[in-house]
C-alpha cells in the first residue's frame, strides 16, 4: 500500500483552513485524495463539479499539488477508501465541538472498517474560526472574503450570491 491518505469533506466552499490542512497533508503523504462529498439530501451552494474545479484552481501552481487528486464521491467513505486501497482518513479539527463529532465518526468507521485509521489535523490557529457556514454568510451579505478563502473561491462566491440576489 502506497503512503496515501483521503481528505474527505463537502468543501462548500473550500476555505483557507482546508487549504492549510491539505498543504500539510501533501507534505506528509505521497498521495492525498481529496474527496468532495456529494449528498443529494443536502442543498449545496456549489455543485460537486464546481467544488472540484475550485479546489483544482486553488492549488494550481503549488509545489505539492502534484501529490493531490480530487474527485467526488457519494456513499460510505470507508467503501471509497477500500475501493482505492487507502487506509488513512484525514479529518480537520478546528474546535472541541468538531473533535466530538469527528471522534464519533472515527469510532464508527473503525467499527465498520478496523483496517482504516483516522488522523486528525488542526489548521493554523489563525484559521480555526473559519467554517463554510460563516463564509457563506459573509458572502451573502457582501463582506470581505479575502482572509477566509482563496481568491478564486471568493470570486465564485461573489458571482453565486450576485446571481441569487438578481433573481429576486
C-alpha angles and dihedrals in degrees: 000000000000119000094266138144137189120229105196128188147123092254089196086174118002108236134198087253090059090049092050091054092044092051093051092045091052088054091051100044134046090226133019119190111203107205116200107208114224111198114180090196091065128063108233124198091222126036119243090255092051092050092050090050093048091052092047091051093046095055097038110126095017113133091232097045093096088069093057129087121186125202142149126247140181126197135027113355092217090060089053090048092050091048090052092041092235119141102186125080119192119209128183117227120193104165142007091266089057090050094053092054094041092047091056090048091049091051091048091050090048090052091050096039114017091181092065120080130197121222119196121214127186122213122233108294091246089062100047095099095055117104134164092247093052091048092050091051093049089049093048091056094044097252126159108277099181097104094044107048141017115274095255091053092048089054092047091050092050090051093046094052093041089057091047095052093044089055093059 
